[in-house]
């Protein structure tokens, strides 16, 4: 079965499933209020570590610049407006 991809739409693979759901593919008359949604909780933890251990995590050709500080980020999002037909 053949199909035509819609111009200006974002697709995931396989493209035959149709345009991907999400805020980038809303109908033209709908707008997401990004100032209001989603409710986000973010947490970050920074710590000094052993430079040799941290360098093992870097891709080839990259080197540490400055102190060996690692950062871990965690975030959650709630009330994402375009999920679950909330628009």
DSSP file (Angstrom, degrees, kcal/mol; ACC not computed):
  #  RESIDUE AA STRUCTURE BP1 BP2  ACC     N-H-->O    O-->H-N    N-H-->O    O-->H-N    TCO  KAPPA ALPHA  PHI   PSI    X-CA   Y-CA   Z-CA
    1    1 A X              0   0    0      0, 0.0     2,-0.2     0, 0.0     0, 0.0   0.000 360.0 360.0 360.0 129.5    0.0    0.0    0.0
    2    2 A X        +     0   0    0      2,-0.0     2,-0.3     0, 0.0     0, 0.0  -0.565 360.0 179.4 -95.6 162.4    1.5    3.4   -1.0
    3    3 A X        -     0   0    0     -2,-0.2     2,-0.4     2,-0.0    13,-0.0  -0.968  23.8-124.9-152.5 162.1    1.0    6.6    0.9
    4    4 A X        -     0   0    0     -2,-0.3     2,-0.3    12,-0.1    -2,-0.0  -0.954  24.8-126.9-115.0 135.2    2.1   10.2    0.6
    5    5 A X        -     0   0    0     -2,-0.4     2,-0.4     1,-0.1    11,-0.0  -0.600  28.0-117.2 -78.4 139.2    3.9   12.0    3.4
    6    6 A X    >   -     0   0    0     -2,-0.3     3,-1.6     1,-0.1     2,-0.1  -0.627  30.2-114.5 -79.7 129.2    2.3   15.3    4.5
    7    7 A X  T 3  S+     0   0    0     -2,-0.4     3,-0.1     1,-0.2    -1,-0.1  -0.370  97.9  18.3 -62.7 136.2    4.6   18.3    4.0
    8    8 A X  T 3  S+     0   0    0      1,-0.3     2,-0.3    -2,-0.1    -1,-0.2   0.481  97.3 120.8  82.4   3.2    5.6   20.0    7.2
    9    9 A X    <   -     0   0    0     -3,-1.6     2,-0.5    16,-0.0    -1,-0.3  -0.710  61.6-126.2 -99.5 152.2    4.8   17.0    9.5
   10   10 A X        -     0   0    0     -2,-0.3    10,-3.0    10,-0.3     2,-0.3  -0.836  29.4-166.2 -96.3 132.3    7.3   15.2   11.7
   11   11 A X  B     -A   19   0A   0     -2,-0.5     2,-0.2     8,-0.3     8,-0.1  -0.903  12.1-156.7-119.9 146.8    7.5   11.4   11.1
   12   12 A X        -     0   0    0      6,-0.6     2,-0.3    -2,-0.3     5,-0.2  -0.668  48.5 -53.0-105.3 171.2    8.9    8.5   13.1
   13   13 A X  S    S+     0   0    0     -2,-0.2     2,-0.1     1,-0.2     0, 0.0  -0.750 122.4  39.1 -96.6 143.3    9.9    5.2   11.6
   14   14 A X  S >  S-     0   0    0     -2,-0.3     3,-2.0     0, 0.0    -2,-0.2   0.521  78.0-159.1 -74.8 140.5    8.3    3.5    9.9
   15   15 A X  G >  S+     0   0    0      1,-0.3     3,-2.2     2,-0.2    -2,-0.1   0.705  81.7  79.0 -61.0 -21.6    6.8    6.5    8.2
   16   16 A X  G 3  S+     0   0    0      1,-0.3    -1,-0.3    -5,-0.1     3,-0.1   0.667  78.0  71.6 -63.1 -16.2    3.9    4.5    7.0
   17   17 A X  G <  S-     0   0    0     -3,-2.0    -1,-0.3     1,-0.2    -2,-0.2   0.629 108.5-122.0 -73.5 -11.7    2.4    4.8   10.5
   18   18 A X    <   -     0   0    0     -3,-2.2    -6,-0.6    -6,-0.2    -1,-0.2  -0.381  53.0 -15.3 100.0 179.8    1.7    8.4    9.8
   19   19 A X  B    S-A   11   0A   0     -8,-0.1    -8,-0.3    -2,-0.1     2,-0.1  -0.248  75.6-106.8 -59.3 143.5    2.8   11.7   11.4
   20   20 A X        -     0   0    0    -10,-3.0   -10,-0.3     1,-0.1    -1,-0.1  -0.435  34.3-115.4 -69.7 142.3    4.2   11.4   14.9
   21   21 A X        +     0   0    0     -2,-0.1     2,-0.2    -3,-0.1     3,-0.1  -0.370  65.1  83.4 -71.0 158.9    1.9   12.6   17.7
   22   22 A X  S >  S-     0   0    0     60,-0.2     3,-1.7     1,-0.1    61,-0.0  -0.700  90.2 -56.9 136.1 175.9    3.0   15.6   19.7
   23   23 A X  G >  S+     0   0    0      1,-0.3     3,-0.7    -2,-0.2     9,-0.1   0.720 123.6  60.9 -62.8 -23.3    3.2   19.3   20.0
   24   24 A X  G 3  S+     0   0    0      1,-0.2    -1,-0.3    -3,-0.1    -3,-0.1   0.641 107.5  45.0 -79.6 -12.7    5.0   19.6   16.7
   25   25 A X  G <  S+     0   0    0     -3,-1.7    -1,-0.2   -16,-0.1    -2,-0.2  -0.025  77.5 135.7-122.0  30.5    2.1   18.0   14.8
   26   26 A X    <   -     0   0    0     -3,-0.7    -3,-0.0     1,-0.1     6,-0.0  -0.435  67.0 -90.1 -73.2 152.7   -1.0   19.7   16.2
   27   27 A X    >   -     0   0    0      1,-0.1     3,-2.1    -2,-0.1    -1,-0.1  -0.300  43.4-107.4 -58.3 150.9   -3.6   20.9   13.8
   28   28 A X  T 3  S+     0   0    0      1,-0.3    -1,-0.1    -3,-0.1    -2,-0.1   0.733 115.9  58.2 -56.9 -27.5   -3.1   24.5   12.6
   29   29 A X  T 3  S+     0   0    0      2,-0.0     2,-0.4     0, 0.0    -1,-0.3   0.558  94.5  79.7 -82.6  -6.6   -5.9   25.9   14.7
   30   30 A X    <   -     0   0    0     -3,-2.1     2,-0.4     2,-0.0    -4,-0.1  -0.824  58.6-171.4-103.9 140.6   -4.5   24.7   18.0
   31   31 A X        -     0   0    0     -2,-0.4     2,-0.5    56,-0.1    -4,-0.0  -0.988  18.1-134.4-129.7 139.8   -1.7   26.3   19.9
   32   32 A X        -     0   0    0     -2,-0.4     2,-1.4    -9,-0.1     3,-0.1  -0.796  14.1-137.8 -92.5 131.4    0.2   25.1   22.9
   33   33 A X    >>  -     0   0    0     -2,-0.5     4,-2.1     1,-0.2     3,-1.4  -0.712  23.7-179.1 -87.1  88.9    0.8   27.6   25.7
   34   34 A X  T 34 S+     0   0    0     -2,-1.4    -1,-0.2     1,-0.3    -2,-0.0   0.688  76.4  63.9 -67.0 -18.0    4.4   26.7   26.5
   35   35 A X  T 34 S+     0   0    0      1,-0.1    -1,-0.3    -3,-0.1     3,-0.1   0.767 113.3  33.3 -74.0 -24.6    4.5   29.3   29.3
   36   36 A X  T <4 S+     0   0    0     -3,-1.4     2,-0.3     1,-0.2    -2,-0.2   0.787 105.4  90.5-100.0 -34.5    1.8   27.3   31.2
   37   37 A X     <  +     0   0    0     -4,-2.1    -1,-0.2     2,-0.1    43,-0.1  -0.894  68.5  26.8-124.2 151.2    2.6   23.7   30.4
   38   38 A X        -     0   0    0     40,-0.6     2,-0.6    -2,-0.3    41,-0.2   0.703  67.9-136.0 -84.5 168.4    4.1   21.4   31.3
   39   39 A X  E     -B   78   0B   0     39,-2.7    39,-2.5    -2,-0.1     2,-0.4  -0.768  33.2-161.1 -80.0 124.6    4.7   21.7   35.1
   40   40 A X  E     -B   77   0B   0     -2,-0.6     2,-0.5    37,-0.2    37,-0.2  -0.905  21.2-168.2-119.4 136.3    8.4   20.8   35.4
   41   41 A X  E     -B   76   0B   0     35,-2.2    35,-2.2    -2,-0.4     2,-0.4  -0.992  17.3-176.8-117.6 125.6   10.4   19.6   38.4
   42   42 A X  E     -B   75   0B   0     -2,-0.5     2,-0.4    33,-0.2    33,-0.2  -0.946   9.0-179.0-125.6 145.1   14.2   19.6   37.9
   43   43 A X  E     -B   74   0B   0     31,-2.8    31,-2.6    -2,-0.4     2,-0.4  -0.999   2.6-175.3-139.8 137.8   17.0   18.6   40.2
   44   44 A X  E     -B   73   0B   0     -2,-0.4     2,-0.4    29,-0.2    29,-0.2  -0.993   8.2-162.6-135.7 147.4   20.7   18.7   39.6
   45   45 A X  E     -B   72   0B   0     27,-2.3    27,-2.5    -2,-0.4     2,-0.4  -0.991   7.7-169.0-130.9 121.9   23.6   17.4   41.6
   46   46 A X  E     +B   71   0B   0     -2,-0.4     2,-0.3    25,-0.2    25,-0.2  -0.906  13.1 166.1-112.8 137.7   27.1   18.7   41.0
   47   47 A X  E     -B   70   0B   0     23,-2.4    23,-2.9    -2,-0.4     2,-0.3  -0.997  36.2-116.1-152.1 148.7   30.2   17.1   42.5
   48   48 A X  E     +B   69   0B   0     -2,-0.3     2,-0.2    21,-0.2    21,-0.2  -0.637  42.8 173.7 -81.1 140.3   34.0   17.1   42.2
   49   49 A X        -     0   0    0     19,-3.0     2,-0.4    -2,-0.3    19,-0.2  -0.761  41.2 -66.0-137.3-179.0   35.4   13.7   41.2
   50   50 A X     >  -     0   0    0     -2,-0.2     4,-2.1     1,-0.2     3,-0.5  -0.621  40.1-141.8 -74.6 124.1   38.6   12.0   40.1
   51   51 A X  H  > S+     0   0    0     -2,-0.4     4,-2.6     1,-0.2     5,-0.2   0.858  99.4  56.7 -58.0 -37.9   39.7   13.5   36.8
   52   52 A X  H  > S+     0   0    0      1,-0.2     4,-1.0     2,-0.2    -1,-0.2   0.893 108.7  46.4 -63.4 -39.0   40.9   10.1   35.6
   53   53 A X  H  4 S+     0   0    0     -3,-0.5     4,-0.4     1,-0.2     3,-0.3   0.901 113.5  48.2 -69.4 -40.3   37.5    8.5   36.1
   54   54 A X  H >< S+     0   0    0     -4,-2.1     3,-1.6     1,-0.2     4,-0.4   0.888 105.8  57.4 -68.3 -38.9   35.7   11.4   34.4
   55   55 A X  H >< S+     0   0    0     -4,-2.6     3,-1.2     1,-0.3    -1,-0.2   0.793  95.4  66.1 -62.7 -27.5   38.0   11.4   31.4
   56   56 A X  T 3< S+     0   0    0     -4,-1.0    -1,-0.3    -3,-0.3    -2,-0.2   0.726  97.9  55.2 -65.4 -20.0   37.1    7.7   30.8
   57   57 A X  T <  S+     0   0    0     -3,-1.6    -1,-0.2    -4,-0.4     2,-0.2   0.585  90.3  94.7 -87.5 -11.6   33.5    8.9   30.0
   58   58 A X  S <  S-     0   0    0     -3,-1.2     3,-0.1    -4,-0.4     6,-0.0  -0.539  81.0-109.8 -84.2 146.0   34.6   11.3   27.3
   59   59 A X    >   -     0   0    0     -2,-0.2     3,-1.8     1,-0.1    -1,-0.1  -0.300  52.5 -76.9 -64.4 157.3   34.7   10.5   23.6
   60   60 A X  T 3  S+     0   0    0      1,-0.2    -1,-0.1     3,-0.0     3,-0.1  -0.263 119.0  28.9 -55.1 139.6   38.1   10.1   22.0
   61   61 A X  T 3  S+     0   0    0      1,-0.3     2,-0.3    -3,-0.1    -1,-0.2   0.276  96.9 105.7  92.2 -10.5   39.7   13.4   21.2
   62   62 A X    <   -     0   0    0     -3,-1.8     2,-0.3    -7,-0.1    -1,-0.3  -0.809  46.3-172.1-104.4 146.4   38.1   15.3   24.1
   63   63 A X        -     0   0    0     -2,-0.3     2,-0.1    -3,-0.1    -4,-0.0  -0.933  32.0 -94.5-131.9 155.4   39.9   16.4   27.3
   64   64 A X        -     0   0    0     -2,-0.3     2,-0.5   -13,-0.1     4,-0.1  -0.405  30.4-156.2 -65.8 143.7   38.7   17.9   30.5
   65   65 A X        -     0   0    0      2,-0.2     2,-0.2    -2,-0.1    -1,-0.0  -0.935  61.4 -22.4-122.8 105.7   39.0   21.7   30.7
   66   66 A X  S    S+     0   0    0     -2,-0.5    -2,-0.0     2,-0.1     0, 0.0  -0.603 113.8   3.7  96.2-158.6   39.2   22.8   34.3
   67   67 A X  S    S-     0   0    0     -2,-0.2     2,-1.7     1,-0.1    -2,-0.2  -0.284  74.8-111.1 -65.8 147.5   38.1   21.1   37.4
   68   68 A X        +     0   0    0    -19,-0.2   -19,-3.0    -4,-0.1     2,-0.5  -0.578  54.8 161.1 -80.6  84.3   36.7   17.5   37.2
   69   69 A X  E     -B   48   0B   0     -2,-1.7     2,-0.3   -21,-0.2   -21,-0.2  -0.922  22.5-160.5-110.5 125.2   33.1   18.3   38.1
   70   70 A X  E     -B   47   0B   0    -23,-2.9   -23,-2.4    -2,-0.5     2,-0.4  -0.772   4.5-159.7-100.9 148.9   30.4   15.8   37.2
   71   71 A X  E     -B   46   0B   0     -2,-0.3     2,-0.5   -25,-0.2   -25,-0.2  -0.997   5.6-163.8-131.9 134.1   26.7   16.8   37.0
   72   72 A X  E     -B   45   0B   0    -27,-2.5   -27,-2.3    -2,-0.4     2,-0.4  -0.975  11.4-164.2-115.8 128.3   23.6   14.6   37.2
   73   73 A X  E     +B   44   0B   0     -2,-0.5     2,-0.4   -29,-0.2   -29,-0.2  -0.886   9.3 178.8-112.7 143.5   20.3   16.0   36.0
   74   74 A X  E     +B   43   0B   0    -31,-2.6   -31,-2.8    -2,-0.4     2,-0.3  -0.995   7.6 169.6-138.8 137.5   16.8   14.7   36.7
   75   75 A X  E     -B   42   0B   0     -2,-0.4     2,-0.3   -33,-0.2   -33,-0.2  -0.998  15.0-165.2-148.6 150.1   13.5   16.1   35.6
   76   76 A X  E     -B   41   0B   0    -35,-2.2   -35,-2.2    -2,-0.3     2,-0.4  -0.955   9.2-153.7-128.8 151.3    9.8   15.2   35.4
   77   77 A X  E     -B   40   0B   0     -2,-0.3     2,-0.3   -37,-0.2   -37,-0.2  -0.988  12.4-177.9-127.6 137.2    7.0   16.8   33.5
   78   78 A X  E     +B   39   0B   0    -39,-2.5   -39,-2.7    -2,-0.4   -40,-0.6  -0.905  61.0  24.5-129.5 158.3    3.3   16.8   34.4
   79   79 A X        -     0   0    0     -2,-0.3     2,-0.7     1,-0.2    -1,-0.2   0.899  67.8-172.2  55.7  47.2    0.2   18.2   32.7
   80   80 A X    >   -     0   0    0     -3,-0.2     3,-1.6     1,-0.2    -1,-0.2  -0.623  18.2-142.6 -71.7 115.0    1.7   18.2   29.2
   81   81 A X  T 3  S+     0   0    0     -2,-0.7     5,-0.5     1,-0.3    -1,-0.2   0.806  91.4  46.8 -55.7 -41.6   -1.1   20.0   27.3
   82   82 A X  T >  S+     0   0    0      4,-0.2     3,-0.6     3,-0.1    -1,-0.3   0.540  93.8  92.3 -85.7  -5.1   -1.0   18.1   24.1
   83   83 A X  G X  S+     0   0    0     -3,-1.6     3,-0.7     1,-0.2     0, 0.0  -0.626  90.2  14.3 -86.0 147.4   -0.9   14.6   25.6
   84   84 A X  G 3  S-     0   0    0     -2,-0.3    -1,-0.2     1,-0.2    -2,-0.1   0.792 124.8 -71.9  65.0  30.2   -4.1   12.7   26.3
   85   85 A X  G <  S+     0   0    0     -3,-0.6    -1,-0.2     1,-0.1    -3,-0.1   0.870  85.5 148.9  55.1  42.3   -6.3   15.0   24.1
   86   86 A X    <         0   0    0     -3,-0.7    -4,-0.2    -5,-0.5    -1,-0.1   0.522 360.0 360.0 -82.9  -4.8   -6.1   17.8   26.6
   87   87 A X              0   0    0     -5,-0.1    -1,-0.2   -57,-0.0   -56,-0.1   0.468 360.0 360.0 -92.7 360.0   -6.3   20.5   24.0
